[in-house]
Amino acid sequence: MGADAASYGTQTLHLDGLQKPAKVVLEANGTAHINAASDHDLFLAVGYVHAKFRLFQMDLLRRQGEGRLSEVLGRGRDDEVLNSDRFELQLGLPRTAQKEWAQLPKDNPSRIAILAYAQGVNDRI
């Protein structure tokens, strides 16, 4: 996960959205193990840990899917980044995702998990 040496070991997360504290064990190789009291707490903790160690990568992947990668990387050699953006814009993944999201019932387990994950990411940011 690209963790620095100071991050290894066990950490207990006390975040506002958690129903109970979650335990995160980070191995020397960067592998994280999360122990949480509920699915909600688990997804929230995973979002937090991802943002802690992978925020830059998460941002680049979001920009790629939105066709906005050239905003941070420039056109690229032979316009490769710009062409990738054009392709992604033609695919229209954000529009499709927004339509799918709007159709998910409020009590859908996937929706609940995604919201908890996003809360964990935002808690870290």
RODO-2510 file (C-alpha; in nm, 4 decimals, decimal comma):
residues 125
     n   res          X          Y          Z
     1     m     0,0000     0,0000     0,0000
     2     g     0,2978     0,2283     0,0018
     3     a     0,2868     0,2820     0,3769
     4     d     0,5750     0,4449     0,5548
     5     a     0,7498     0,2707     0,8426
     6     a     0,5683     0,4809     1,1022
     7     s     0,2352     0,3374     0,9854
     8     y     0,3127    -0,0306     1,0553
     9     g     0,1450    -0,2013     1,3450
    10     t    -0,2009    -0,1793     1,4959
    11     q    -0,4187     0,1288     1,4971
    12     t    -0,7664     0,1736     1,6394
    13     l    -0,9890     0,4017     1,4342
    14     h    -1,2303     0,6268     1,6219
    15     l    -1,4256     0,8030     1,3464
    16     d    -1,7587     0,9830     1,3778
    17     g    -1,9385     0,7485     1,1397
    18     l    -1,8252     0,4269     1,3078
    19     q    -2,0736     0,2507     1,5308
    20     k    -1,7785     0,0992     1,7220
    21     p    -1,4027     0,1545     1,6863
    22     a    -1,2367    -0,0477     1,4091
    23     k    -0,8956    -0,2107     1,4369
    24     v    -0,6469    -0,1789     1,1495
    25     v    -0,3348    -0,3954     1,1428
    26     l    -0,0796    -0,2894     0,8825
    27     e     0,1908    -0,5413     0,7977
    28     a     0,5435    -0,4409     0,6979
    29     n     0,4609    -0,5253     0,3339
    30     g     0,1735    -0,2748     0,3387
    31     t    -0,1108    -0,5267     0,3650
    32     a    -0,3932    -0,3956     0,5810
    33     h    -0,6238    -0,6147     0,7882
    34     i    -0,9381    -0,4501     0,9204
    35     n    -1,1537    -0,5821     1,2024
    36     a    -1,4885    -0,4047     1,2364
    37     a    -1,8106    -0,4671     1,4268
    38     s    -2,0404    -0,4346     1,1245
    39     d    -2,0382    -0,4232     0,7458
    40     h    -2,0989    -0,0475     0,7628
    41     d    -1,7978     0,0018     0,9873
    42     l    -1,5853    -0,2235     0,7666
    43     f    -1,6614    -0,0307     0,4466
    44     l    -1,6061     0,3007     0,6229
    45     a    -1,2699     0,1817     0,7574
    46     v    -1,1654     0,0483     0,4150
    47     g    -1,2452     0,3868     0,2592
    48     y    -1,0403     0,5586     0,5274
    49     v    -0,7413     0,3267     0,4782
    50     h    -0,7603     0,3547     0,0984
    51     a    -0,7590     0,7341     0,1219
    52     k    -0,4711     0,7272     0,3687
    53     f    -0,2437     0,5251     0,1417
    54     r    -0,3911     0,5529    -0,2094
    55     l    -0,5517     0,8962    -0,2452
    56     f    -0,3302     1,0044    -0,5338
    57     q    -0,4046     0,6827    -0,7236
    58     m    -0,7767     0,7132    -0,6472
    59     d    -0,7781     1,0686    -0,7836
    60     l    -0,5973     0,9676    -1,1040
    61     l    -0,8369     0,6776    -1,1653
    62     r    -1,1375     0,9042    -1,1065
    63     r    -0,9996     1,1586    -1,3507
    64     q    -0,9300     0,8857    -1,6056
    65     g    -1,2879     0,7576    -1,5903
    66     e    -1,4199     1,1131    -1,6248
    67     g    -1,1968     1,1903    -1,9235
    68     r    -1,0069     1,4553    -1,7251
    69     l    -0,6624     1,2997    -1,6897
    70     s    -0,4956     1,5537    -1,9179
    71     e    -0,5869     1,8253    -1,6646
    72     v    -0,3063     1,6988    -1,4418
    73     l    -0,0798     1,5103    -1,6832
    74     g    -0,0968     1,7316    -1,9896
    75     r    -0,1507     1,6091    -2,3445
    76     g     0,1053     1,3312    -2,3202
    77     r     0,3512     1,2145    -2,5811
    78     d     0,1777     1,2002    -2,9202
    79     d    -0,1412     1,3210    -2,7457
    80     e    -0,1846     0,9801    -2,5793
    81     v    -0,3382     1,1256    -2,2602
    82     l    -0,5624     1,3618    -2,4543
    83     n    -0,6777     1,0752    -2,6777
    84     s    -0,7508     0,8669    -2,3685
    85     d    -0,9644     1,1535    -2,2336
    86     r    -1,1543     1,1765    -2,5611
    87     f    -1,2223     0,8034    -2,5544
    88     e    -1,3448     0,8150    -2,1940
    89     l    -1,5694     1,1125    -2,2720
    90     q    -1,7254     0,9191    -2,5594
    91     l    -1,7913     0,6229    -2,3304
    92     g    -1,9798     0,8471    -2,0895
    93     l    -1,9133     0,6383    -1,7796
    94     p    -2,0015     0,9171    -1,5324
    95     r    -2,3450     0,9647    -1,6933
    96     t    -2,4118     0,5916    -1,6831
    97     a    -2,2972     0,5682    -1,3216
    98     q    -2,5195     0,8612    -1,2211
    99     k    -2,8223     0,7002    -1,3873
   100     e    -2,7536     0,3658    -1,2194
   101     w    -2,7030     0,5369    -0,8829
   102     a    -3,0317     0,7242    -0,9136
   103     q    -3,2140     0,3946    -0,9701
   104     l    -3,0698     0,2168    -0,6662
   105     p    -3,3192     0,1940    -0,3796
   106     k    -3,2110     0,3778    -0,0638
   107     d    -3,1960     0,0483     0,1293
   108     n    -2,9895    -0,1366    -0,1339
   109     p    -2,6896    -0,3035     0,0377
   110     s    -2,4519    -0,1898    -0,2381
   111     r    -2,5650     0,1706    -0,2023
   112     i    -2,5233     0,1559     0,1748
   113     a    -2,1732     0,0075     0,1378
   114     i    -2,0671     0,2706    -0,1177
   115     l    -2,1914     0,5537     0,1035
   116     a    -2,0015     0,4157     0,4031
   117     y    -1,6860     0,3756     0,1911
   118     a    -1,7171     0,7339     0,0631
   119     q    -1,7656     0,8586     0,4186
   120     g    -1,4419     0,6855     0,5186
   121     v    -1,2570     0,8454     0,2271
   122     n    -1,3952     1,1879     0,3178
   123     d    -1,3110     1,1383     0,6860
   124     r    -0,9473     1,0876     0,5875
   125     i    -0,9381     1,3807     0,3457
***
